[in-house]
Amino acid sequence: MADPIFEKTYHATHPEMMEDATNDQLRERYLIGGLFKPEKVSLNYTHNERMVVGGAAPVKTTVDLPLHTEPASAKGKPLLERRELAAINVGDGPGEITVDGGKHALAVR
């Protein structure tokens, strides 16, 4: 069962799966789109490097990272309990991120 905090899970690819892959199949397997939705955190999980790729677009309000829902051992715990995070501001102006109650300014890029 997929973890509902992730919009999509990308699976590792065996070399034989690439032999006759069409452009549409390659896009479906590897292109991560829709990362920046207003007032939402969008997360995707990839089995390649066991990495989460996501975006956040806090236009008018703050947005929070979701809590884990699966596996049972992580349920209800913070997303970053078992992960590290890199935050890059790709917006038009300065931003801010709050970590463990401390606020950190994010300049553009």
BAMI-617583 format. One record per atom (N, C-alpha, C, O): residue in one letter; x, y, z. Coordinates in steps of 0.02 Angstrom, whole numbers, padded with zeros to 5 digits, always signed. Each point is the difference from the previous one (the first is absolute). Layout:
! residues N
aXYZ...
//
This chain:
! residues 109
m+00042-00059+00000m-00042+00059+00000m+00044+00062+00000m+00049+00004+00038a-00065+00044-00080a+00039+00061-00005a-00014+00045+00061a-00055+00001+00026d+00105+00035-00006d-00006+00047+00055d-00036+00062-00026d+00024+00032-00047p-00082-00013+00075p-00039+00056-00027p+00034+00068+00005p-00024+00048-00029i+00079-00042+00066i+00034+00065+00001i+00038+00012-00065i+00019+00057-00014f-00009-00110-00025f+00035+00008-00064f-00050-00001-00057f-00043-00044-00003e+00048+00092-00042e-00045+00002-00057e+00015-00056-00049e-00046-00026-00032k+00109+00008+00026k+00018-00055-00045k+00064-00033+00027k+00042+00032+00030t-00037-00097-00042t+00060-00038+00016t+00031-00023-00065t-00032-00032-00041y+00095+00049+00032y+00037-00019-00060y+00043-00060+00017y+00039+00000+00047h-00047-00054-00087h+00034-00062+00013h+00065-00004-00039h+00008+00030-00053a+00039-00068+00079a+00063-00011-00034a-00014-00037-00066a-00049-00037-00006t+00091+00049-00044t-00011-00028-00066t+00054-00051-00016t+00060+00013+00008h-00081-00071-00031h+00047-00050-00024h+00020+00019-00072h-00042+00023-00038p+00106-00033+00019p+00022+00019-00067p-00043-00029-00057p-00008+00033-00051e-00019-00093+00060e-00042-00029-00052e-00065+00038-00011e-00031-00005-00053m+00010+00043+00103m-00061+00040-00006m+00010+00061-00046m-00048+00032-00020m+00110-00017+00005m+00016+00061-00039m+00005-00014-00075m-00003+00047-00040e+00011-00109+00022e+00015-00018-00069e-00049+00031-00051e+00023+00030-00049d-00087-00037+00059d-00050+00025-00047d-00044+00054+00031d-00057+00009-00022a+00082+00026+00071a-00041+00051+00035a-00015+00058-00047a+00044+00025-00035t-00107-00004+00036t-00021+00058-00039t+00014+00064+00039t+00015-00003+00060n-00021+00060-00093n+00008+00063+00035n-00051+00007+00056n+00016+00023+00055d-00078-00043-00068d-00052+00005+00051d+00016-00045+00060d-00012+00019+00057q+00038-00078-00069q+00019-00045+00054q+00058+00029+00041q+00000-00005+00061l+00047+00035-00095l+00056+00032+00036l-00024+00057+00044l+00022+00007+00057r-00068+00034-00084r-00028+00055+00040r-00036-00028+00062r+00008+00026+00055e-00048-00078-00065e-00038-00029+00055e+00047-00029+00053e-00014+00004+00060r+00069-00033-00081r+00047-00032+00047r+00046+00048+00036r+00020-00013+00057y-00004+00070-00089y+00053+00042+00029y-00016+00074+00010y+00031+00032+00042l-00078-00004-00079l-00014+00072+00005l-00042+00014+00062l-00054-00027+00009i+00080+00070+00034i-00036+00020+00060i-00027+00070-00013i+00038+00048-00005g-00103-00043-00001g-00032+00064-00014g-00047+00021+00056g-00010-00038+00047g-00018+00097-00054g-00049+00023+00049g+00026+00010+00069g-00035-00012+00050l+00098+00035-00045l+00030+00007+00067l-00026+00061+00039l+00001-00001+00061f-00022+00052-00096f-00018+00062+00035f-00074+00016-00010f-00020+00031-00049k-00020-00052+00099k-00071+00012+00000k-00014+00049+00057k+00023-00010+00056p-00061+00064-00070p-00012+00051+00052p-00026-00029+00065p-00045-00041+00001e+00075+00064+00054e-00019-00017+00068e+00006-00075+00015e-00038-00027+00041k+00085-00007-00073k+00006-00072+00008k+00073-00022-00002k+00042+00032-00031v-00028-00088+00065v+00064-00035-00006v-00013-00060-00044v-00045-00040+00015s+00082+00033-00069s-00007-00057-00046s+00063-00043+00005s+00055+00025-00013l-00062-00088+00031l+00058-00044+00008l-00006-00062-00044l-00055-00026-00010n+00111+00004-00016n+00005-00060-00040n+00058-00041+00026n+00052+00028+00020y-00059-00094-00021y+00052-00045+00025y+00030-00038-00059y-00037-00025-00042t+00103+00022+00039t+00032-00039-00052t+00044-00053+00033t+00040+00014+00045h-00047-00076-00069h+00041-00055+00025h+00072+00007-00024h+00046-00030+00029n-00035+00069-00082n+00069+00015-00021n+00028+00047+00053n-00022+00057+00007e+00070-00079+00030e+00032+00038+00054e-00046+00009+00061e+00019+00036+00046r-00078-00068-00044r-00046+00005+00056r-00009+00073+00022r+00011+00018+00057m-00030+00023-00105m-00002+00071+00010m-00072+00027-00007m-00039-00026-00040v+00023+00077+00078v-00063+00036-00006v+00015+00065-00037v+00045+00037+00019v-00084-00024-00071v+00007+00062-00038v-00066+00037+00006v-00053-00029-00011g+00056+00092+00030g-00063+00036+00010g+00007+00074-00008g+00054+00027-00012g-00110+00005+00019g-00003+00072-00005g-00054+00026+00047g-00046-00036+00019a+00053+00099+00000a-00050+00033+00042a-00012+00069-00028a+00046+00034-00022a-00109-00013+00022a-00018+00066-00026a-00044+00037+00049a-00061+00004-00009p+00092+00024+00062p-00039+00037+00049p-00014+00071-00026p+00038+00046+00015v-00090-00037-00053v-00015+00065-00031v-00027+00050+00050v+00026+00056+00005k-00078-00075+00032k-00032+00045+00048k+00006-00023+00072k-00007+00040+00047t+00019-00105-00037t+00004-00028+00068t+00061-00045+00004t+00030-00018-00050t-00013-00002+00110t+00055-00047+00010t-00025-00071-00017t-00060-00014+00004v+00106-00029-00022v-00017-00070-00013v+00046-00043+00043v+00058+00018+00012d-00083-00074+00010d+00037-00045+00044d+00016-00065-00037d-00040-00023-00041l+00097-00006+00057l+00015-00067-00025l-00049-00049+00032l-00017+00008+00059p-00005-00059-00095p-00047-00048+00028p+00034-00047+00049p+00061-00008+00000l-00101-00023+00042l+00024-00054+00044l-00004-00065-00039l-00040-00007-00046h+00083-00040+00064h-00001-00066-00032h-00067-00034+00014h-00030+00008+00053t+00008-00047-00102t-00059-00043+00010t+00020-00073-00004t-00035-00043+00027e+00089+00028-00062e+00025-00069-00007e+00076+00003-00002e+00027+00053-00018p+00009-00103+00036p-00022-00063+00031p-00023+00013+00072p+00006+00055+00026a-00033-00107+00004a-00028+00007+00068a+00052+00027+00049a-00018+00037+00046s+00081-00055-00054s+00052+00022+00046s+00013+00076-00005s+00029+00029+00046a-00050+00002-00101a+00011+00072-00009a-00065+00040+00004a+00002+00061-00002k-00058-00095+00008k-00066+00033-00001k-00005+00056+00052k+00015-00011+00059g-00036+00070-00082g-00010+00057+00044g+00064+00037+00019g-00003+00049+00037k+00059-00072-00062k+00064+00032+00016k+00019+00050-00054k-00024-00005-00057p+00066+00054+00073p+00020+00050-00049p+00035-00030-00061p+00037-00049+00006l-00050+00078-00063l+00030-00023-00063l+00076-00001+00005l+00033-00044-00028l-00005+00093+00062l+00073+00007+00002l+00033-00037+00059l+00059+00010+00014e-00097-00052+00019e+00030-00040+00054e+00053-00048-00028e+00049-00015+00034r-00060-00009-00095r+00046-00048-00031r+00033+00027-00064r+00030-00038-00037r-00036+00103+00025r+00025+00028-00062r+00033+00067+00012r-00007+00031+00053e+00044-00008-00103e+00028+00067-00001e-00038+00041-00051e-00033-00029-00044l+00037+00095+00048l-00037+00043-00045l+00046+00055-00027l+00040+00029+00037a-00046-00016-00101a+00031+00059-00030a-00057+00045-00023a-00046-00023-00033a+00049+00087+00051a-00053+00047-00019a+00031+00054-00044a+00049+00032+00019i-00079-00022-00078i+00024+00050-00047i-00059+00044-00018i-00053-00025-00021n+00061+00090+00028n-00053+00047-00017n+00004+00016-00075n+00047+00034-00022v-00096-00057-00017v-00002+00014-00071v-00054+00052-00016v-00018+00010-00058g-00007+00023+00110g-00052+00050-00008g+00028+00067-00023g+00059+00006-00016d-00104+00044+00014d+00019+00067-00023d+00028+00045+00055d+00028+00052-00015g-00037-00072+00077g+00023+00041+00055g+00027-00041+00057g+00002-00062-00005p+00019+00095+00059p+00028-00036+00057p-00052-00045+00032p-00060+00013-00003g+00083-00066+00034g-00043-00047+00035g+00026-00015+00069g+00050+00028+00022e-00083-00074+00011e+00020-00018+00068e-00021-00072+00013e-00053-00022-00023i+00094-00013+00059i-00015-00069+00019i+00009-00005+00076i+00047+00028+00028t-00092-00065+00004t+00004-00010+00072t+00019-00072+00014t-00032-00046-00024v+00085+00037+00063v+00025-00066+00017v+00007-00004+00075v+00036+00039+00031d-00072-00086+00000d+00001-00008+00073d-00011+00066+00036d+00033+00014+00051g-00079+00026-00076g-00016+00063+00032g+00044+00058-00019g-00016+00058+00016g+00073-00070-00049g+00046+00053-00020g-00014+00021-00072g-00006-00043-00044k+00002+00108+00031k-00013+00025-00067k+00065+00016-00036k+00047+00027+00029h-00045-00046-00093h+00059+00011-00041h-00020+00034-00065h-00046-00023-00034a+00079+00078+00018a-00015+00038-00061a+00025-00039-00061a+00053-00031+00002l-00092+00034-00056l+00021-00031-00064l-00002+00054-00054l-00053+00024-00020a+00113-00005-00002a+00004+00047-00055a-00020-00036-00064a-00002-00062-00002v-00014+00098-00050v-00017-00031-00064v+00062-00038-00026v+00055+00027-00004r-00066-00090-00013r+00052-00046-00024r+00058-00006+00048r+00047-00037-00012
//
